[in-house]
Amino acid sequence: MKRQWVKTKDRLPEEGQKVYYFCDFLGIFRGEFHIIKSSYANPNKFSSNHGVLDSDEVTHWMLYDHSLRDIIPLPPEYKGVDIHDSQSIMNSGLDLHYDETDIAEEQRQMFFNYEVMSGL
């Protein structure tokens, strides 16, 4: 089965499912999806040891697969660090030379490492 990212606007995971989820301004996380009914907020929550995000803040999710836990495809809207826009590099005064290589969309993947915390 090909693992694919799903847009949160198209479909949400089932209650309690373990997932990877992507927030374009925070990154990729491994956690769970829960529906928490409240009168003041979006009930659809993605959570991990790093915090909780509403489904409005998460653009894509993918089911967690333990057998493939360390290698996942990059989300469609993932943008790595753009060396052209990085102020810290540009303001460093260093004369940087770099090469760029295009990688075909179907070959893009990321090695995903995480640490399971307990007793928090």
HELIX and SHEET records of a PDB file:
HELIX    1   1 HIS A   66  LEU A   68  5                                   3    
HELIX    2   2 GLN A   87  MET A   90  1                                   4    
HELIX    3   3 GLU A  105  GLN A  107  5                                   3    
SHEET    1   A 6 VAL A   6  LYS A   7  0                                        
SHEET    2   A 6 HIS A  60  LEU A  63 -1                                        
SHEET    3   A 6 LYS A  18  CYS A  23 -1                                        
SHEET    4   A 6 GLY A  27  ILE A  35 -1                                        
SHEET    5   A 6 ASN A  44  SER A  48 -1                                        
SHEET    6   A 6 GLY A  51  ASP A  54 -1                                        
SHEET    1   B 2 ILE A  71  ILE A  72  0                                        
SHEET    2   B 2 MET A 110  PHE A 111 -1                                        
END                                                                             
